[in-house]
Amino acid sequence: MSRRVPRSRLPGFRAALAVLLGAALTAPLAQAAPAAAGGEYTVTALTFTVEAGGRTCAVDADLYRPVGVDRDHPAPAVLATNGFGGSKSDGSTDALGRAFAERGYVTLVYSGLGFGRTGCLISLDDPAIDGEAASQLVDFLGGGRTAHDGTRADYVTLDRTGDPRVGMIGGSYGGAVQLATAAVDRRVDALVPVITWHDLAYSLAPNNALGGEDVPGVFKGQWTNGFYLAGEGQLLREHALDPSRINSVVCLHFVTPACDMLRFLGSGRYPAAETKEVLAYARAVSPVSYLSRVKAPTLLVQGQADTLFNLNEATATYRTLTAQGTPASMIWQSWGHSGGLTDPATGELNIAAGNLETSYVGRRVLAWFDRYLWARPDVDTGPAFAYRRDWITDPSRAYATADRLPGFNRALYLSGDGELVDSRTEVTRGSRVYTNAPVPTSHSESSLARVFGLPDPAPYDTPSTHLAWTSAPLERALDVVGAPTARLKVSSPSARRTQDSGDHADRLVLFAKLYDVAPDGTRTLVHRLVAPVRVPDVREGFTVTLPGVVHRYDRGHRLRFVIAASDDAYGQNRGIKPVTVAGAPDDDTGVLRLPVVGPAGRTGE
């Protein structure tokens, strides 16, 4: 049954173009927009049967059809689904359906596999399962199949028979599925993945040491356990007993390899052979393994406040897409999984509030779909890279843009006396020691507490379980945009004796991070981001890539680089492993490199 939704107070499609692009670009469209694209639409609940992962499953969906769109007046389509644990009916997913229907798009919003009233197991946006299921919904939008009630969408713009003009948008779990779908179905014309992942091996057990990709990282326990419990804990929900959603008594709602991966990462034991198999699975269901097949123009939107999928994930996807010639742009907005989801900063994208036309990211999304779905090559989709600066209070000026990501142009050096200095010649020869304890002694965040807006203690590091290097007060503000790196060398006889045991868990674990220290001593760990490292080989130097940030270190503030033995949001070292870090002016390690924009960017060589 369809229901008609009254005209919205939001501007119509042409009005949106006027706000976005200016009157000069509101000439007749290459394909005319439907006359009734100003707000009214109907909503019809539909059910589809799909084949996915060897199972036959029912998919629960809502079809939003703008009034006036019909066979003689077709419109492009938008396909969207929920984040992890959600459904088509949750506030953010439903808002996508309403927002794009109000702007003239035929919009199909569905509950992802294993969620809401949709059947099948949770398969982590596997392109061979979730991607193939979404492809069968593209069949519907192309007029090639019907819903259970016989509904046929014969009013979507077609590029050719069975090939609808369709874009996808959604966040987190609803972001990765877009890339998975585009990898198996070339009919998808445009993507807007928001706050999603590049490599689940990095997301759930990050190893920020360059060259340590084959060594399991440090288990991100709070986030990962939360998702595992959210998936398995659906047993008491309506439709959770659908046979297509039940796997086994030891792995209720996930596909078996996903359960095996999650349990393995949380086990604290990483034998080499099993590790290789688990990491291979994590990457097989991640964009890192299939981006070569993604050709659809992609607008990546990633959140700065995100300890689950940090900016480095979108950066890796962006670099891969652009290197292979796939049209792509990237925006670093403020909100992510760790903050701002329910209360975005003023001027930030909030689809539920209807601010597509009045937010920077919203206007970019409208332009992206206008260019690639309405087939308007004259529309400017914006710069390659944009980032929000939280120190700019005027929302209209908060975003800066560039044609590429900033490079490294400022270096600081780790002196043996604990200072962070501007030149190697200022480095004092010396060494210092820290050790770990049987329990975590550093705190960055309580991941799920931040999601639900609960109190979270300020970050801290316990004396003797970390080392810090602090700069002199800055003479001018320093704007860091991107992911700093640190070239390090540590000494740990205990770790050296155990690192070749055959169990990667015996390797040394440490956590690198960068604080902003105010003149009054107040410390800020930017967005509570840390870089967990499982050191590949303590006999060799190694490079750590810290999570990307957009942050201004104000004049008079100090930078403080810290190496800590533990973090209570992550897995820990096995056994007690004292660590020595030495500094010397003739050493080629002990250097922190920063991507700085503006006049404070300079080399420190």
N, C-alpha and C positions, 0 to 999 in steps of 0.2 A: 504494500500500500504506500502511495506517495502522499506527502504532505507539502503544502505550499508555504514557503517562508516569505514574509513581507519584505518590501524594499528596505534595504539598509540605509542609514543616514550617511554611510561612508561614500566618498566620491566614486563615480563610476569609472569604467576602464579608460575612457578617453580623458576624463578629468585627472585620473592617475597619471596618464602620460603627460598631461600639461604640467602637473606639479613636478614630475620627474625630469622631463626632458626640455621643457620650455615650448612655447607655441611654434617655434620653427620646425619642430620634429613631429607635429601632430597633423601632418598632411595625410591624405588617404592611405590606409594600410595596404600592403601588398596583397593581403587577404583581409577583406573588410571585417571588422569586429561586429558581432551580432548587435542589432539595434537595442536589445533589452539587456545589455551587459551592465546595467547600472545597479543591480541589487537583488531582484526577485529570483527565486529558484525553488525547485521542489527537491525533496529528499525521499528516496526510496530505499528501504532495507532490502538487501539481496543476499542470496546464498549461492555459492559456487562449489562445484566439486573439482578438486585438483588432484593430480598424482604428484607426490613429493616424497623422495627418499624411500621409495618402495611401498608407500602407504597411500590409501585413498582418503582424502580429508575434505571436510566441509570448511569453506572460508566464509566468514561473516563480514559483510561489507555494507556501506551506505553509498548510494549514488546521488550526487548533487548535480542537478541539471538546471542550468539557467533558463528562465522563461524566455521563449522566443527562439531557442536553439532547436532546430529540427533538421530533417534530412536535406532541406533546401537551404538551410542557414546553419551549417555546421560550425563547430568551435573546437579548438585544441583541448586536450585533456591533461589533467594532473592526477597522478597516482601517489598515494601516501599511506603510510602505516605508522604504528605506534612505536614508542621506545620500549625498552625491556620492562616487562611486567605490566604494561598498559594494554589498551584495547582501542578499537575505533571510537569508543564512547568517552574516553578520558578527555579532559578539557583541552589539552594541547593538540591532540589529534583531530578531534571534532572541529576545533577552531580552524585547522587547515582546510577542511572541507568547506566550511562557511566562507572563509576569506577568499578562496579562489573561485568559488561559485558566484560570489558577489561581483567578481571582476570578470565574469564572462567565460570561465573555464568549466568544462564538464569535469567534475572531480569525483574520483572513486577512492574512498577511504576504507581500509580494511583492517581487521585485527590480524596481526602477524601469526605465523604458525606457532601453535602451542599457547596462545594467549586469548583472553576474552572468550568468545564462543567459537573460535576457530580451532579445528582439530590439528592433528599431527604433533610430533615431538618438537621440542626446542632444539634447533640445530645451529644456532650462533651465526645466522645469516650466511650459511653455506651456499655458494652460488649454484651447486648441483641440487640443492633442495629448496631453500628460500628463494633463490634467484629464479629457478625453474617455475616455482609456484606463482611468483609475481608475473612471469612471462605469460602464464595462462590467463591472467587478468588483462594483460595487454591484448591478448586474443579477443577478449570481450570488447575492449575499447575499439578494436579494429573491426568490429561487426562480425567476427568469425565464430563466435559462440554465444550462447545465451545463459542467463542465470536460471536457477531452478524454476522460477515462475514464468519463464519464457521471455523475460525482458531482453531486448536486443538493443545495443547502442549503435544505431545506424546514423548518428548525427554528430560523430566526431570527425574532425578534419582528417583526411587520409592523404598520405604521400603516394600511396599506391594501394591496390586492393589488399586488405588485411593489415595494412601498415598505418596505424594511427599516428597523428602528431601528438606525442605524449611526453611530458616531463615528470620528474619525481622530486619530492621534497620531504624532509623529515629529519628528526634529530636522533642522535645516539644509535640505538639499535635500528631505528627507522632511517638512519643515514647510511650505514654500511650496506643495508639491503639494496640501496639504489645502485651502488657500484657492482654488487653481486648480480643484479638483474641486467645491468648494461653489459656485463661481461658475457652473458649467455644470450642476449637478445639485442641485436643491433637496431631494432626499431625504436628504442628509447632515444629521444632527441635532446634532452637536457636534464642535468642533475643539479640538485642543491643539497648536498649532505651537510648536516649541521652537527657539530660536536661529536664526531665519530672517530673510529680507530683506523689505523693503518696496519698494525701487526699486533694480534692478541698476545703473542708471546711477550712483546714489550709492554703491552697494556697491563697484563695480569702478573707478570714477573719480570720487571724491567731490569736490564743490565745496560747501564749507560756507559760502559767501557767500550770504546771503539775497538773492533776486532773480537769482541766477546759474544758475538751473535750466536755461536754454537754452544756457549756455556749458559745454563739457565740463570736467569737473573734472581732477584730477591722477591719472594712471594708477597704480593700486595694483598695481604690477608683480609683487611677490613672490607675493602671494596669487593674482592672476589667472593668471600664467604657470604656477603650480603646478597650478591646476585644468585649464588647457588641456592641459598635458602629461599629467595623469592621465587625461583623457578620450581624447586621441589615442593615448596609449601603451598602449592595451588590445590592440593588434594581435596580440601574442604570447599573449594569454590564450585559454583555452578558450572557444569559441563566438564569439570576436571576428570570425571570418570568415563568420558568418551573413550572407547577402546583405542582409537587412533592416537590418543594422548598418553597412553600408558605404555611404558617400556618394560620395566622389571621391578621387583621389590627393592633392588639395590640402586636403581637409577630410574626413578618414577617417570619424569617428564622430559628429560634431556635425551638426546641420542647418546648411545653408549660411549663413543670416543670423547664426547664433551665431558661426561661424568669422569671418565678415566683421567682426562687432562686436569680437571679441577682438583680431583683428589690427589693426583700425583704432585701437583704444584704445592699443595698444602701439606704434603707428607713430611717435608724436611729431608727426604732422601732422594738423591738424583743420580742413580747409576747411569753410566755413560750411554749404554745401549737404549735404555728406556727413555732417557732424556731426548735422544735424537728422534725417537718416534713421536714423543709428545710434542716437541717443538715443531716437527713437520706437520702434525695435524693442526696445531694452532695457526700456523701460517697458511695452510691449505684453505682454511675458511676465512682468511683475512685478505684485504685488498693487496697486501704486499705480494701475494702469489699470482694474482690474476689481473693486475692493472694493465698489463700489456694488451688485454682484450677489450679494454674500456676506451671507446672512441667518442662517446657522447660529451659535448661541452659541459664542463663541471665547474660550478661555483662553490668552493669550499668555504665554510664558515665555522671557525673554531673558537672556543672560549678561552680567555686568559685565566679565568678562575676555574681551573679544571685539573685536579690531581688524578683523575681517572684516565682521560684521554687528553694529554697535554698538547701544547702547540706543536711539538716536534712531530706528532703523528700526522697532522694536516700538512706540515711542511714536507714530510717524506712523500706523501701522496701527490702533492703539488709538483714537486721536483720530478717525480716519475712521469706524471702526465705531460708536463710541458716538454720534457726531454724527448718524449716519443711523438710529439706533435699534436696531442689532444688539446683542444682549446680549454684553458683553465685559468681561473683567477682565485685569489685567496683573501679572506677577510679575517682578522683577529678581533672579534668583538669582546665585550667585557665578560658576559656571563657564560658559565659552563656548569658542569656537574657539581662543582664545589661552592658555587655562590651565584646569586642573581637569577636563578631559574624562576622563582616565584615572584621576585620583585626586581625586575631589570632596572638598571640605572636610567635616569631621565634621558630620553632620546634614543634608547636602545630598542631593538626589535622586540615587539610584544604582540604577536599575531592575535592572541586572545583579546587584546585591547584595540585591535583594528588599526594599528599604526604603520601599515606597510608603506603608505604614501609619505608619512612624516618622520620615519626613521631612516638613517643612512643605509643600514643593511636591508631594510624593506624595499627601499627604492632600487637598490642593486638587484634584488631578487626579481622585482617587477621587470626591470630592464632585461635581465637574463632570459626570462620566459618570453618577453615581448620579442626579443631578437630571434630566439631559436624555436619558439612555438607559433608565434604569429608571423614568422618568416619576414621580419623587417630588418634587412641588412644595414639600414641606415641608423639603427639604434645603437648608441654608444653604451656598451655594457660596463664601462668603467675601467679603472687601472688594474694592473696585474696584481697589486698587493696593496692592502689597506689595513690600518691598525688603529685601535682606539687608544687615546691617551687620557688616562683618568685624572691627570693634573690639569687638564683644560676643562674649565667649568661650563663653558658655553657649548651646548650639545651640537650646535651647527658647525663648530670648529674642532670637535673632539677627534675626528678621524684625520689622520695623515695618510698620504698615498705615495707609492713609489712604483717604478717599473721593474724592480727586482728587490729581493731581500737584502738587507744591509750585510756587508762583509765585516770581517774582524779588522778593527783599526785602532784598538787600544789594548795594551798589554800591561799587566801588573805581575810582580814577581814575589814568590813566597820566600821571605828571608828566614834564616835560621833562628832569629830572635822573636819571631811571631809577628813581624810587621809585613805589610803588603806594600811593596815599593815600586816606583816608576821605572827603575832601570836595574839591569843586572849588576852594574857597578855598585849599587847601594845594598846589594844582598850581603848579609852577614853570615859567615860560615858558622854552622851550629846544627844541633839536632834536638828533637824533643820526642817524648813517648806518650802514647795513650794506650789504654787497654779496655776490653769489654768486660761486662759483668754477666752473671747468669741470667739476668733479667734486663729488659730494655731500659736504657738510661737517657734516651733523647725522645722528644715528642715533637712531631710536626703537625699532626691533625688527628681528629677523630672523624673519619671520613663520613660515616652515615649521620653522625650528629650534625655535621655541617649541612647535609642534604635536607634534614628535617628542621633546621634552624634551632638546634639545641645548643646549650653552652659547650664551648670547647676551650680548654686551657690554652694559654699562650704557648708558643713553641719554646722549648728549653733544651739545654744540653747539660748533663751532670759533669762537674769537674773531674778531671783525670780520665774521662771516657771520650774525650774529643780534643782536637787541636784547632786553634783559630789563628788567622792572620788578618790584621786590621790595618787599613790604609790611614794615611793622614787625612785631616778634614779636606773635603773638596773645595777648590778655589772657585769653581763654577759648577753649575748643575750638569749632571751626566745622564743622558737619556739612552738607556740600553733597550734595543729592539732586536730580539732574536735569542738564540741559545748560546750562552757563554761556553767555553771549553776550558778544561784544566789539564795540563800535562803534568803527571805525577810519577813519583817513584817512592815506594815504601819498602821497609824492611821488616820482615816478620819470620823469624826462624821457626816458630810454631806452625805457621801457615805453609812455609816452604816444605816442612816435613810431611804434611798431610795432603797437599794439593794434588799429588799424583796418585792418590789412593784408589782411583777408579770411581769414586763417588764425588760428584761436583760439589756436594754440600760441605765438603772438607776444605774448599777454597775460602780465602779471606773475603769477608763482606765488609763494606764500608759505605758511608753515605756522605755525599758532597752537597754543599748548599751555600747560598750567598745571602747574607743579611744586609739590611740597610740600618745603620746605627745613627740615630739622631744625636744632636749635641747634648741632650739630657741623658743619653745612655739608652733610651728606648730602642729596642731592636724589632725590626719587621722582617719576617721571612715572607718574601713576596708570594702571595697566594698560597703559602705553606707548601711550596714546591721543593722537593729534594731529588737528588740523583742517586738512586741505589746502584751499587756496583758489586759484582762478584768478580774479583780481580782474576784475570786469566792466568797470570803468572807473576808472583811477587818478585821474581828475579829480574824482571824487565820493567821498563817504564811503560806507562799506559796513558791514554787520553780519555778523559771523561767529558761527555757532552751533557751539560745541565739542561733542565727543561727551559724552553723559550719563555721569555717575559717581555712585557712592555712596561718599563718602569723608569721613573725619574728619581735619581739619587740627588737630592737637593744640595745646594751650596752649603758647606759647613757639615754635611753628613759624612760618614765614613762607610766604606765597604768592608765587610768582614766575611772572608771565605773560611768555611768550617769543614773539617772532616770528622765525622762522628762514627762511633763503633756500632751504633744501633739506632732503631727508630721503632716506636711501638705500633706504627701502622703497617709494619712489614715483618718479614721473617728475619731471623737473627743468625749470628755466627754459631757454628758448632764448636763448642769448647772455648777455652780462654786463649786469646791470641793477642799478646802485646804487639804494638806496631810502633816503629820508629820512622819519623820523617825528617830528613836532613835537608839543609839548604846550603848552597855554595855558589859563589859568583861565576864559577866556570862550569856549572851543571847545565845540561840542556833540558832538564825538567824543572818543575816548580814554577810554572808560568800559567797565569790566568788570562785568557783572551776574551775580549768583550766586543760585541757588535754595537757600536755607538753611532747615533745620528746627531747631526749638529756640530757646532764648533769644538766640542770637547772630544770628538773622535780624532785620535792621532795614534801613531805607533809609539810603543814604549821601548822599542829595540835600541 
